[in-house]
Amino acid sequence: MSSKLLTIRDVADYLGVPVNTLYQWRTKGYGPEGRRIGKYVRYRPQDVETWVEQQGEV
């Protein structure tokens, strides 16, 4: 276990979007894949990076 899981706030800050936008994206199946850990949503850094890179692809 080498990489720390990101909070929804971490991802929102990284992407420059409001936290509520990430919650809305999750309900629509859009955005980086988040995992529920207990009552919290956490993101793997590599999943966020992969999603960002895919946004530039056509």
Sequence and secondary structure as in RCSB ss.txt:
>XXXX:A:sequence
MSSKLLTIRDVADYLGVPVNTLYQWRTKGYGPEGRRIGKYVRYRPQDVETWVEQQGEV
>XXXX:A:secstr
  S  EEHHHHHHHHT  HHHHHHHHHHT SS EEEETTEEEE HHHHHHHHHHHT  
